[in-house]
Amino acid sequence: MHVPDGFINAPTSAATGVIAAGAVAVSLRGARRELDERTAPLAGLVAAFIFAVQMLNFPVAAGTSGHLLGGALAAILVGPYTGVLCVSVVLLMQGILFADGGLTALGVNITNMAIVTTVVAYALFRGLVKVLPRTRRSVTAASFVAALVSVPAAALAFTLMYAIGGTTDVSLGKVATAMVGVHVLIGIGEAVITALTIGAVIAVRPDLVYGARGLTQRLKLRVNGELVDAPDARPEPAPVAARTSHRKVWAAGLVTSLVLAGFVSFYASANPDGLEKVAADHGIDKKAEEHSTADSPLADYGVKDVDDARLSGGLAGVIGVGVTVVAGTGVFWVVRRRRTGDASPSDTTSMTSV
């Protein structure tokens, strides 16, 4: 659902740019509370994984494909504020290096793909886990539903933006119907990928899934014939085995991302994605503009002057994963350092005295 330059007029693009900048600023502050010894090392990897999986367009209907948006996945794995930042990093790398998504439309894309998907998905996810049984399967099921709903929500958000600042005269009713219809199908793919990923991580290290924290059953004690909650035990330091497992999870995630982007992406569907198909069918693309970095050495997910399509696409994917994990890790390291630096001397004293 990467919106190119020219679909949305300048005033609306500027307004969404302000919204996106404000949301990123709020997310930078909120991420300080989310990024801890568990989420901080994974955040950059989550961004790289989303980049890799977004290269895997899957068929959803005749002549149409879809790809992961990633807001639900990021929010549930590392937290909603950090999730907004993860997807924003991906969109920035794609727009600058790969000419995917217009630069003047960056605010539109961040608003649709990072903010709307994350907010809708995480709000629905939290609501579901409160009413479902407190089990790992419930977390996986809630992530499926949240991801499924987040994609048509983003399609509706784009339709609203187009109603305000669209550059062509088209039937908004038909556009809305087409966008929501195709993105419900894409949402099913998003839900499957999200649930499988969350399920895989939660099976190995449930403590690494931000959305699964606090879902363990409280121990009950029988006192005078009545069941009461047991007092909270003092948390113990993570054992060496858990820290080793953490590193293994990170390494496995990175290798998986590299394989998906560098090899599996060659077999992705070549059909236009949902937005591209709707834009072509309804004339939205009449005023689409050429990307300002169309001559980038990595434009269109291929390495310039490398003639072999498989090698070109694979190298571009590997480079993209590498750049994204480095950029994402750098951003989250700085945010984490700011959190540590913001601790007051009195806070430090109280923590050390416990």
N, C-alpha and C positions, 0 to 999 in steps of 0.2 A: 504493500500500500504506500510505496514511496511516491509522494506527489512531486512532479517535476516543476520547473519554473514555467510560468505562464498560465497555469490552471487557475490560480487565485490572484486577484489584482493586488497592487502594491499596498494600498491602505490596510486591507485585511491581512496580508502577509506580515506587515509591520506590527499590527495589533497582536497577531498570534506570536510574533517574535518577542513582544513584551511579556505576554503570558508565559511563554516558554522560559524566558530569562528569569522571571519571578519564581516560577516553579522550581527551576534548577537551584536558585539561591536558597529557597526554603528547604529543598532536598539536601543541599550541602550541610545546612545546620542540623536537619533531622538525622542525616546519616551519621553524625558524630555519636548519636545515642545508639545507633544500630550496629556500628562497626566495632566489634570486639575481637578477642583472640580467635574466635571461631569464624565470624563472617568476613573480617578484613582480608585474610588471605584468599578467600573464595570469590570476592566481588569482581576482581579483574578477570578471573577465569570465567565467571558467569557471562560477562560481557563478550569474551572471546567465543564462548560456546554459542551464544545467541547469534553472533556474526556468522559462525560456521553453519548453523542450522538454517539461517535465512538464505543461504546459497542453495538450499535443497528445495526447490519448487516442486510441489507434488500436484498431480492432476486432480481436479475437483469436479469438472463438468466438461462437456464437449468443447474443446478449444480453449479452456481456461485452467489456470493453475493457481496455487496459493503457496504461501510460505509463512513460517513462524513470525509473529510480531514480537513475542518475548516478554511483554510486560507482566503477565501473570506468573510466568516462570521465575523471573528475576525477583518479583515482590515476595513470593512465597519462600524462595531460597535464602535471600539475604535481607529482606525487609522492603517496605514500600518506598521509603525515601531513597535508599540505596538502589532499588530497582529502577526508579526514574533516571538516576545517574547512569546506571549500566546501559540502558537502552539509548540514552542520549549520546553516550560515548560511541556506541555502535553507529548511530545515525551520522554523527560528525565524521567518523572515519570513512563511512560509505560515501558521504557527499563530497568530501575533499579529495580522497584518493581514487575512488572507483566511479565517480560521476553518476552515482545512484541516489536520486532525490535531489531536487534543486537546492541551490544554496540560498536563494531568496525565499524558498519554501521551507527552509530548515525549521523555522518556528512552527509552521503548519505540521510538519512531520513529527517534531518532538511532542507537540500538543496531542496529535492523534495517537501516535504509536508508543510514546513513552508515558505521557500523563494520563490520558483517558483509559488506556488499557490497564495501567497499574492501579489507578484509583478504583475503577469499577471491579477489577478482579480481586483486589485485596479486601475491599469492603464486603463483597459477596462471600469470599473465602472465610473471613472472620465470622460472618453471620452463620455460615453453614457449620463450622466446627463447634460453635457454641450449642447447636441443637442436635448434632449427630453424636453417636457414641464416641468416647474419647479413645480412639484407636488409630493405628497407623493407616489402616485401610480407609478410615473416614477422612484423614488428611489427604490421601491420594484422590478419593472420590470428590472431595470439595475442590481440589485443585483442577480436576477435570471440568467441573461445572463452571468454575470461575473463569478458566481460560476460554471455554466455549462462548460464554456471554461477552467477554471482553472484546472479541473481534467484531461482531456486528455493532457493538457500542461505538467502536472506533469508526466504523463505516457511517453510522449516523452522525458522528461528529464531523466527518468530512462533508457529508451532505449539507449540514447546517452551515459550515464555512462556505461551501459553494453557493448556497442560497444567499449568503451575505455578499460575497465577493467573487462569484464566478465570472469568468471572462467571456463566456459564450451564452447565448440565449437558448436554453434547453428546458424540457419539461422536468421540473424538480421532482414531481411525483414519480415519474418513470425512473429517474436517476436513483431516488431513495429506494424504490422497490428493487431495482436491479442490484444496487450496492448491498443492501441488507440480505437479499436472497443469496447472492454468491458468497458473501462473507459469513453467512451461517454455515455453509458447506466448508469454507476455509477454517472456520472456528472448530469444526469437528477434528480436523487435522491438528490444529493448535492444541486442542484439549488432549488428544492422544499423546502428542510429543511431551506436553507439560506433565501429564500424569505419569508417563513412563519414566521421565527424568526424576521427578519428585519421588516416585516409588523406589527407583534404584538407589538414590542417595539415602532415603529414610531407612532402607533395609540394611545399609552398611553403617551409617552414622546418623541416626535420627537427630542428634544434638546439633548437627550442622544445618538443619532445615529451620530457618527462622520462624516460619509459620507453624511449626510443630512444637514450639517451646511452650511449656506450661500445660501440656495436654495429658501428662501422666496422671494416673489415678492417685488420689491422696490415700495414704495408709490409714486404715481405721483401727481403732482400739475399742474394746468393749469395757466400759466403766459402769459399774452398778447396773448391769443389764442393758445399757444403751451404747450404741455405736457412736463414737466421736472421732473427729480428725486427730491424727497423731501430730505432735509438734514437729515443725520443720527441722530437719537435721542440718547441721553446718555443712555447706558444700565442700567437697574434697577436691584437691588438685587433680587434673586429668592425669591418668597413668601414662607411662611411657608408650604402652601399646596403643593407646588412643591417639597420642601425638603422632606416632608412626602411621597409623591408619589415616590420619588427617592428611599427611604428606602423600600417602598412596592415593587417596581420593583426588587430590589436586593433580598429581601426575597422570592418573587415569583420565581425568577430565580434559587435560591438555592434549594428551595423545588422541583421545576421541575427537576433539575439535579439529586437530590437524588432519586426521584421516578423513573426516567428513568433508572438510573444505578442500583438501588436497587431492582426494581421490573420488569419494562418493558423489561430490557435486557435479562431476562430469556426466552423470546419469540422471541429473535432475530434469524435470519437464522443461521444454523450451517454449511452451505455450505462454501467452501473456498472463500476468496475474489478474486478480479480480478487478482492481482499479483500472489497469490498462485495457482490459476487455470492455468494461463499462464505458470508459472514455472513448474508445474507438466506435462502439456501437451507437452512442448517443451524441457524438460530436463534441465532447468535452475537450478532446485533444487538438482541436483546430488551431488554437493559439499557443500550443506547447512550444517552448523555446529550447534551443540547443543548450546543453549544460555548459557552464562556463569553464569547466575542467574536462571537457570532452576529449582533449588531446593529452590527458594525463597518461603516463606510462602504464597505469593499471586500469584505465577506463574500461567499463563493461566487463570487469572481472577477468581480464586477460593481460598478459605481460607483452608490452609493445615489442615488436620485432622478433617474437618467438612464434614461428609459423605453425608448429604442431599444436593443435587446439587443446588436446588433452594435457600436454605439458604446460601450455600457457595458462590455462584455467587453474590447473593444480598449483602452479607456482604462485599465482595471484591469491588463491585461497590461503595458502600457507603464510604468505606475507601478511595478508589481512588478519589472520589469527594472531600472528606474532605482534604486529603493530597494536592491535586492539588490546591484547593482554598486557602489553607494556604500558600503553596509555592509561588503561583502566586501573592497573595496579598502582601507577604513579599518582593518579587522582585520589584513589582511596587511601593510599599511604599518607598523602598530605592531609586529608580529612582526619584520618586517625591520629596523626601527629598533633593536629590542632586540638583534638579532643583531649589528648594527654596534656598539652600545654595550657589548656583552659582550667585544669584542676588547680584550685587555690591551695596555698600552703596549709590552711586549716583542714581542707579535705584530705590532703596527703597525710597530715598528722593523725587525723581520726582513723584513716584506713590502716596506717601502720600500727596504731595502738590497739586495734581489735585483736 
